Amino acid sequence: MRLLLVALLIERGAKRGRGSRKCVVVIAVEIMEPKGFGRIRMRHVPDASAKSLVPFVQDVVSPGSNIITDGWGGYNELPAHGFVRTKLVLSDGGDPAHVTMPGVHRVASLLKRWILGTHQGSVDSAYLQAYLEEFTFRFNRRTSNNRGLLFRRLIEQAVSTGPITEADLTSGDAWQ
């Protein structure tokens, strides 16, 4: 499996650049051969350091997978954790980023358009992960031929899990 990874910065303030108040979202896109995109994974992380990026990759990517990243230093530790890293430094080539790494840029563009259209651009950073999970769920099922099974799976999950309180829904990320 080959994946493209990039840290996407979603604006949350007037200042521009890395010093601004932005929410960092990491996006992983499965690349299908000979063309097309498979499943995606996204996570809201506190920063773009290796301490935040490597656990995300370990959670969503099979060891030994080839991971194509940009030149960001936060990905430098991936080979030490059993991943094959191919680094594409975007400034070295003449192509723009959306040509070099089309999967993550397409997903980022769709995500931003979905937030602007569906949520009128009003997304609180405290609930950003919930929005990312909803978008990921919808994206990963875009080509499903068995949409009727979705209801069955939902009922199976409802029966096999315990009750969920309002505090569970509003308390934040389950994996932290």
N, C-alpha and C positions, 0 to 999 in steps of 0.2 A: 504494500500500500504506500502510495506517495501522498504527502500532505504539503500544503502551503500554509505557512503560519505568518502572522503579522500582528503587531500591536496596533489597534485602531484607537485613536483618540477622539472621543466625542466631546464636543464643546460644552462647557458649563461655566462660562464667564467671558468677559470681554478681552482679556489679555491673550495674546497669541504666543505660540511656541510651547516648548516643553515646560516652561515655568508657569504656565497658566493653570487654572483650576479646571482640569478635565478628568473625565472618567476613562480609565484605560480598560479596553475590552480586547481580549485575545481571541482571534478567530482561527480555527483549523478547518480546512476544506479538503476533502478527499478528492483526488484527481483520478478520473476514470480514463483508461486507455481504450481506444485511441483518442477519444475526446469526451468532454463533459465533466460535470461535477457530481460527486456522490453526496454523502452525508456531511454535515457540518457540526461543529461544536464551538460554543462561545462561552467565555467566562469574564465576569467583571473582576479585575485584579487590582490590588492597591497601587501597584507601580509596575514599571516595565523592567524590573531587575530579574536576574536569574533566580532569585529566591521565590519570585512569584510565577515566572514563566515555566520553569522546569517541572514543578508539581502539576501544573495544568497539562503539560505534554505527557507526563507519566500516567495521568488519569485517563486521557482520551486516545492515546496512540499506542499501538502494539510495539513492544521493543523490537529493534532491528529494522523498523520502517525508515524509509528515506524521507527526511523532512527538508523541504525547501524553504529557506528563510531569507529575509533581507539581511543586511550587514550589521544589524543591531547586536551589540555585545552581550546582551542578556541571554542569547541563545548559545553562547560559546561552550557551556557546560553539557550540552546535549550528548555529544559523543561519549563522554564519561559515564553516561547513564544508559548506554546501549542503543543509541539511535545513530543513524547515518545522517549527517547534516550536509546539505548542499547550500552554499551561501551565494546569493545573488546580490551583489552590491549595486543598488539601483543607480547610483550616481556614476558608476563606471561605464554603463552602456548608454547608448543614445536613445533607447526606448523609454517612454514614460512608465510609471509604476503600474498603471492599469493594463499595460501591454505585457510587461514582464511577469507580473503575478496577477493574472486576471481573476482567479477564483476568489481571493480574499477581497479584492476591490469590488467585484460584482456583489458579493454578499454584503459588504459594508454599505454599498450604495442602496441595495434593497432594504437593508435594516433601517437606514436613515429615512428612506422614503416611507417605510411602514410606520415608523415613529411619528413622522410629520403628518401622514395621512390619517392613520388610525387614532393616534393619541394626541393629535394637534401639537406635536413637539413638546408636550408637557410630560416629561418622565423624570421622576424623582430618583436621585442616585441611590437612595435606600432601597428602592424596589427595582433597580435596573436589572438585576440578575433574573428576576421573575419574568420581566419583559423579554430578556434574551432567551430564556427557556421556552417561552411561548413561540417566539419567532423560529427557533431551532426546530421545535416540534412540527410546526406548519411547513417549514422548508423541507425537512427530511421526509415528509409524507406527500410531497407535491406530485409524485408520479405513482402513487399507490393505486394498484388495480383493485384492491380489496378494502374499500373504505367501509364496507359493512362490518368488517372485523373490528374496526376501531371501537364501536359501541360494545362489542363483546369483550374486548380487552379492558375497556374502562370498567365494565361491571366486574370482571375478574379481579382487577386491582382494588375496587371498592370493597369486595368481599374479603380479600386476603389481607388487607391492612387495617390497622386500628383507626379509631376516630381521630379526626384532625380538628383542633380548636382554632378559634380566631387568632390566638396568640401564636400558634404554630405557623399560620399563614403570614403573619406580619412581623415575625421575629428575625427574618433574614435568611441567609444561605444555610442549607442543611449540612454542607460538608465542612463548614468552619467551626 
